[in-house]
Amino acid sequence: MYLCTFKALQISKCDFGMYLTKEKKAEIFAKFGASATDTGSAEGQIALFSHRISHLTEHLKQNRKDHNTERSLVALVGKRRKLLNYLKKTDITRYRAIVEKLELRK
């Protein structure tokens, strides 16, 4: 099964878009959130965004002219920044803990 049907480019489902599986998401939420099913916590969301940001950054290193991915990356960074600001405003200890765990510059 091919997702892309261009003659010169045939990408299988395994090669494209499956970098973040259900198990990987559960692992991220279990490590940074309260539990594996706690998908709504700010810490879990920030960790998931950070994982996606690192993946898109690596993609953009190889594909410099991919402007759609660049736009998505900027949007994700903005979402993560908003969540970090919210966490900083409501609970500074949780904010400091997640910044330290994820080794974010701040």
Backbone as CSV, one residue per row, in Angstrom:
resi,resn,N_x,N_y,N_z,CA_x,CA_y,CA_z,C_x,C_y,C_z
1,MET,0.832,-1.173,0.000,0.000,0.000,0.000,0.879,1.240,0.000
2,TYR,0.637,2.140,-0.923,1.412,3.363,-1.025,0.527,4.564,-0.728
3,LEU,1.076,5.478,0.042,0.356,6.701,0.351,0.537,7.734,-0.749
4,CYS,1.700,7.730,-1.357,2.019,8.701,-2.382,2.079,7.980,-3.722
5,THR,1.350,8.436,-4.714,1.266,7.710,-5.977,2.021,8.381,-7.113
6,PHE,2.907,9.316,-6.806,3.724,9.900,-7.855,4.619,8.819,-8.436
7,LYS,4.886,8.891,-9.734,5.684,7.850,-10.379,7.098,7.784,-9.817
8,ALA,7.705,8.926,-9.573,9.084,8.941,-9.105,9.205,8.720,-7.605
9,LEU,8.103,8.871,-6.882,8.164,8.820,-5.427,7.080,7.908,-4.898
10,GLN,7.471,6.773,-4.387,6.510,5.852,-3.791,6.954,5.582,-2.357
11,ILE,6.208,6.134,-1.429,6.550,6.038,-0.019,5.568,5.096,0.652
12,SER,6.090,4.105,1.337,5.201,3.175,2.027,4.730,3.781,3.337
13,LYS,3.715,3.177,3.919,3.144,3.676,5.163,4.156,3.612,6.302
14,CYS,5.057,2.648,6.265,6.053,2.503,7.317,7.071,3.640,7.282
15,ASP,7.344,4.180,6.099,8.360,5.205,5.975,7.835,6.602,6.228
16,PHE,6.540,6.799,6.145,5.991,8.149,6.125,4.906,8.308,7.183
17,GLY,5.098,9.222,8.116,4.038,9.617,9.017,3.798,8.727,10.225
18,MET,4.518,7.676,10.417,4.256,6.789,11.543,5.347,6.898,12.613
19,TYR,5.931,8.063,12.754,6.973,8.227,13.752,6.400,8.284,15.159
20,LEU,5.122,8.608,15.289,4.499,8.754,16.600,3.353,7.757,16.719
21,THR,3.670,6.590,17.238,2.671,5.542,17.365,1.883,5.719,18.656
22,LYS,0.841,4.936,18.786,0.005,4.980,19.989,0.825,4.605,21.226
23,GLU,1.723,3.640,21.072,2.555,3.206,22.195,3.535,4.298,22.610
24,LYS,4.104,5.000,21.616,5.048,6.074,21.916,4.347,7.222,22.650
25,LYS,3.118,7.554,22.222,2.348,8.592,22.908,2.070,8.197,24.352
26,ALA,1.650,6.942,24.550,1.368,6.468,25.905,2.627,6.525,26.769
27,GLU,3.769,6.201,26.178,5.037,6.251,26.901,5.378,7.691,27.314
28,ILE,5.164,8.633,26.405,5.443,10.046,26.709,4.525,10.538,27.820
29,PHE,3.221,10.220,27.714,2.274,10.671,28.740,2.546,9.990,30.081
30,ALA,2.982,8.732,30.066,3.288,8.047,31.320,4.523,8.651,31.985
31,LYS,5.492,9.046,31.184,6.734,9.581,31.727,6.568,11.002,32.264
32,PHE,5.819,11.833,31.555,5.736,13.242,31.920,4.400,13.640,32.540
33,GLY,3.327,12.896,32.248,2.028,13.207,32.824,1.800,12.419,34.097
34,ALA,0.580,12.432,34.578,0.252,11.691,35.790,0.167,10.190,35.514
35,SER,-0.358,9.822,34.324,-0.445,8.416,33.937,-0.434,8.332,32.421
36,ALA,-0.454,7.103,31.898,-0.413,6.908,30.448,-1.690,7.382,29.775
37,THR,-2.785,7.430,30.530,-4.056,7.861,29.945,-4.368,9.325,30.237
38,ASP,-3.493,10.002,30.973,-3.702,11.403,31.309,-3.167,12.277,30.169
39,THR,-3.970,12.411,29.120,-3.527,13.138,27.937,-3.804,14.628,28.024
40,GLY,-4.477,15.077,29.043,-4.860,16.474,29.132,-3.957,17.323,29.997
41,SER,-3.039,16.710,30.715,-2.184,17.502,31.600,-1.243,18.370,30.771
42,ALA,-0.923,19.523,31.310,-0.055,20.452,30.597,1.332,19.854,30.378
43,GLU,1.834,19.122,31.373,3.161,18.520,31.248,3.211,17.490,30.116
44,GLY,2.170,16.655,30.038,2.114,15.660,28.969,2.014,16.294,27.598
45,GLN,1.186,17.337,27.493,1.040,18.047,26.218,2.360,18.702,25.807
46,ILE,3.040,19.330,26.743,4.317,19.990,26.449,5.350,18.965,26.008
47,ALA,5.378,17.811,26.672,6.325,16.760,26.292,6.023,16.230,24.890
48,LEU,4.741,16.045,24.585,4.362,15.571,23.251,4.738,16.597,22.189
49,PHE,4.459,17.865,22.449,4.835,18.915,21.504,6.347,18.952,21.315
50,SER,7.100,18.780,22.396,8.561,18.795,22.296,9.066,17.648,21.437
51,HIS,8.454,16.482,21.584,8.835,15.331,20.758,8.550,15.613,19.287
52,ARG,7.378,16.155,19.011,7.007,16.471,17.634,7.898,17.567,17.065
53,ILE,8.252,18.560,17.879,9.127,19.644,17.432,10.503,19.102,17.068
54,SER,11.042,18.210,17.870,12.358,17.648,17.561,12.314,16.821,16.274
55,HIS,11.209,16.097,16.062,11.068,15.318,14.833,10.995,16.237,13.608
56,LEU,10.190,17.295,13.695,10.059,18.215,12.566,11.355,18.981,12.309
57,THR,12.099,19.278,13.351,13.382,19.954,13.188,14.358,19.087,12.409
58,GLU,14.397,17.797,12.747,15.261,16.876,12.009,14.815,16.765,10.548
59,HIS,13.521,16.758,10.313,12.995,16.696,8.953,13.412,17.941,8.157
60,LEU,13.344,19.094,8.799,13.684,20.337,8.108,15.180,20.478,7.848
61,LYS,16.003,19.783,8.618,17.437,19.803,8.343,17.742,19.152,7.003
62,GLN,16.958,18.148,6.638,17.157,17.452,5.374,16.357,18.079,4.241
63,ASN,15.211,18.696,4.547,14.321,19.258,3.537,14.114,20.738,3.815
64,ARG,15.081,21.536,3.432,15.072,22.961,3.781,13.926,23.732,3.144
65,LYS,13.447,23.288,2.011,12.429,24.051,1.284,11.005,23.602,1.576
66,ASP,10.828,22.770,2.579,9.502,22.284,2.945,8.808,23.331,3.814
67,HIS,8.118,24.255,3.166,7.536,25.384,3.885,6.311,24.990,4.699
68,ASN,5.583,23.976,4.278,4.424,23.527,5.057,4.858,22.967,6.405
69,THR,5.921,22.194,6.402,6.444,21.652,7.650,6.990,22.769,8.527
70,GLU,7.630,23.745,7.905,8.161,24.877,8.665,7.029,25.647,9.348
71,ARG,5.926,25.810,8.640,4.758,26.500,9.206,4.174,25.699,10.373
72,SER,4.105,24.380,10.205,3.615,23.515,11.284,4.533,23.584,12.499
73,LEU,5.832,23.638,12.254,6.798,23.719,13.342,6.616,25.011,14.131
74,VAL,6.441,26.119,13.443,6.240,27.404,14.116,4.955,27.372,14.946
75,ALA,3.904,26.752,14.400,2.645,26.650,15.140,2.814,25.799,16.400
76,LEU,3.544,24.697,16.297,3.771,23.832,17.463,4.588,24.549,18.534
77,VAL,5.596,25.283,18.098,6.410,26.032,19.067,5.534,27.049,19.791
78,GLY,4.625,27.689,19.064,3.710,28.645,19.684,2.775,27.992,20.678
79,LYS,2.250,26.821,20.334,1.371,26.097,21.260,2.118,25.703,22.525
80,ARG,3.353,25.204,22.343,4.143,24.813,23.513,4.456,26.024,24.376
81,ARG,4.762,27.155,23.732,5.067,28.380,24.477,3.860,28.841,25.286
82,LYS,2.659,28.758,24.691,1.441,29.147,25.407,1.199,28.249,26.609
83,LEU,1.398,26.940,26.444,1.221,26.023,27.574,2.259,26.285,28.665
84,LEU,3.492,26.574,28.262,4.523,26.883,29.252,4.188,28.168,29.998
85,ASN,3.684,29.173,29.292,3.286,30.417,29.960,2.143,30.170,30.936
86,TYR,1.176,29.342,30.535,0.054,29.003,31.420,0.565,28.312,32.681
87,LEU,1.453,27.335,32.488,1.984,26.592,33.628,2.805,27.502,34.541
88,LYS,3.553,28.411,33.947,4.359,29.356,34.725,3.474,30.265,35.565
89,LYS,2.348,30.671,34.986,1.431,31.581,35.672,0.670,30.876,36.797
90,THR,0.296,29.594,36.588,-0.537,28.906,37.572,0.263,28.160,38.634
91,ASP,1.344,27.476,38.222,2.106,26.673,39.187,3.579,26.673,38.788
92,ILE,4.357,27.525,39.410,5.751,27.731,39.027,6.611,26.493,39.293
93,THR,6.268,25.686,40.301,7.083,24.504,40.585,6.921,23.447,39.490
94,ARG,5.687,23.256,39.018,5.464,22.325,37.906,6.161,22.814,36.642
95,TYR,6.137,24.138,36.431,6.810,24.737,35.279,8.307,24.455,35.323
96,ARG,8.918,24.715,36.466,10.363,24.498,36.600,10.716,23.025,36.444
97,ALA,9.858,22.149,36.947,10.121,20.713,36.839,10.083,20.245,35.388
98,ILE,9.087,20.687,34.614,8.976,20.226,33.233,10.086,20.825,32.368
99,VAL,10.477,22.067,32.634,11.576,22.675,31.879,12.875,21.935,32.158
100,GLU,13.065,21.531,33.405,14.271,20.783,33.758,14.269,19.378,33.151
101,LYS,13.107,18.689,33.222,13.007,17.337,32.674,13.245,17.306,31.168
102,LEU,12.663,18.273,30.465,12.776,18.301,29.002,14.020,19.017,28.519
103,GLU,14.756,19.611,29.440,15.978,20.346,29.128,15.723,21.429,28.094
104,LEU,14.658,22.214,28.353,14.327,23.322,27.480,15.147,24.535,27.900
105,ARG,15.531,25.338,26.954,16.264,26.565,27.276,15.287,27.590,27.815
106,LYS,15.572,28.123,28.957,14.726,29.166,29.513,15.433,29.824,30.652
